[in-house]
Amino acid sequence: MITSAVRTLATELTGDDLPAYVYDLPALRAHARAVRDALPPGLELYYAAKANPAPPVLRTLAPHVTGYEVASGGEVEHVRAAVPGAPLAFGGPGKTEGELRRALTLGVERFHVESEQELRLLAGVAEDAGIDAVDVLLRVNVPLASDELGGAALAMGGRPSPFGLDPEAVQRCLPLLSGAGSRGPLRLRGIHAHLASGLDAPAQLTVAAAIADWARKLSERHGLDELTEVNVGGGMGVDYAHPDRRFDWAAYGKGMADLALRHPGRTLRIEPGRALTVYCGWYVTEVLDIKHSGGEAFAVLRGGTHHIRTPATKQHDQPFQVLPMDTTATWTRPWARPAVREEPVTLVGQLCTPKDVLARRVQVPELRAGDRVAFAMAGAYAWNISHHDFLMHPRPGFHYLDT
Ligand SMILES: *Cc1c(COP(=O)(O)O)cnc(C)c1O
């Protein structure tokens, strides 16, 4: 699982160079290529930049994606600069007039509009700027039968939500859009929905079909000939308990090809984040101390959840590999090297809070002070969602391996 390049760097860095994020760009490239190859050629693949907006990551994905989904003015600026010329779709709730103005100036290709007021703001900002054609997708809370979402980890659609428009609100928006009566600058190009995350391929296909059907009915009911795009969102599941069990892109690609056949003349688009980049990142650190309390073993690591908040937010054990450090130089202290063998150990960080847990009561053959631990699946929603400044520990190093 861990490549030799990542392992070599993880063991060669000195303790003071740790913790470190190590990104395996060849692995990212191979994964993105495999995902793209599994999808039908006409399906557009956007990457949701909020999962990991590091420029080397964005650039490595560039040959394999159609564009990027961005969710703030900051992401618009950042992604435009990192991958100039790549199409951007600007989503997210609460866009300000300033953000909309800047996005129009930067020529953002698609706006995912989340509310009626936002549509009016966008029209006004475009008119002020003398821009006469702005391509809009309405983000819709497409209703799903309750069994359609199954065990979705984070359901966002078909129930009360701060995101997107309910179907009744869509009706009220239509008069503001050209093709549906308005002579203003906004063109209704399609429907966007991002209803759930953590879904497996069959559940994703069910949701995609529901969104595409809903879009077709809307377009037929109102004669919306320009409504040719359906963005069915992201949320492809990843399994932190089983890093090798990956989303079934082959089955998903086949299902999306069938869906495309049932919707001729319409472009289907997806915008995954986590499932594209989660596997390429490693958070590497070292064991500072090992101790027992109340009969349980704890390993205290350099760093913690202020660098990788993922296990705290998702309440899971972050998967990891122990990299044993056996050189005599590793342990020069004149006392016995603290260690645990063949017993469950809880991996914690340096923060003064009981929530700073990276993995709980995990069985390891052996773990000693000075050993390295490489946490896997740290390439998405890891560093960039973390509370870096809490306790003022040094920031990790960042290494983008590309050989
Ligand atoms: C976060 C987000 C995504 C990506 O979700 P993942 O679970 O990372 O695939 C896609 N679209 C929208 C609108 C989002 O908010």
Ligand as a Chemical Component Dictionary entry (heavy atoms), coordinates in Angstrom:
data_LIG
# 
_chem_comp.id                   LIG 
_chem_comp.type                 NON-POLYMER 
_chem_comp.pdbx_formal_charge   0 
_chem_comp.three_letter_code    LIG 
# 
loop_
_chem_comp_atom.comp_id 
_chem_comp_atom.atom_id 
_chem_comp_atom.alt_atom_id 
_chem_comp_atom.type_symbol 
_chem_comp_atom.charge 
_chem_comp_atom.model_Cartn_x 
_chem_comp_atom.model_Cartn_y 
_chem_comp_atom.model_Cartn_z 
_chem_comp_atom.pdbx_ordinal 
LIG C1 C1 C 0 -17.975 18.836 -0.946 1  
LIG C2 C2 C 0 -18.720 18.810 -2.210 2  
LIG C3 C3 C 0 -18.377 17.912 -3.219 3  
LIG C4 C4 C 0 -17.343 16.837 -3.035 4  
LIG O1 O1 O 0 -17.752 15.897 -2.088 5  
LIG P1 P1 P 0 -16.856 14.599 -1.802 6  
LIG O2 O2 O 0 -17.575 13.911 -0.714 7  
LIG O3 O3 O 0 -15.517 15.085 -1.417 8  
LIG O4 O4 O 0 -16.820 13.820 -3.083 9  
LIG C5 C5 C 0 -19.034 18.007 -4.420 10 
LIG N1 N1 N 0 -20.007 18.941 -4.614 11 
LIG C6 C6 C 0 -20.386 19.808 -3.657 12 
LIG C7 C7 C 0 -21.450 20.783 -3.918 13 
LIG C8 C8 C 0 -19.761 19.771 -2.414 14 
LIG O5 O5 O 0 -20.148 20.604 -1.457 15 
# 
loop_
_chem_comp_bond.comp_id 
_chem_comp_bond.atom_id_1 
_chem_comp_bond.atom_id_2 
_chem_comp_bond.value_order 
_chem_comp_bond.pdbx_ordinal 
LIG C1 C2 SING 1  
LIG C2 C3 SING 2  
LIG C2 C8 DOUB 3  
LIG C3 C4 SING 4  
LIG C3 C5 DOUB 5  
LIG C4 O1 SING 6  
LIG O1 P1 SING 7  
LIG P1 O2 DOUB 8  
LIG P1 O3 SING 9  
LIG P1 O4 SING 10 
LIG C5 N1 SING 11 
LIG N1 C6 DOUB 12 
LIG C6 C7 SING 13 
LIG C6 C8 SING 14 
LIG C8 O5 SING 15 
# 
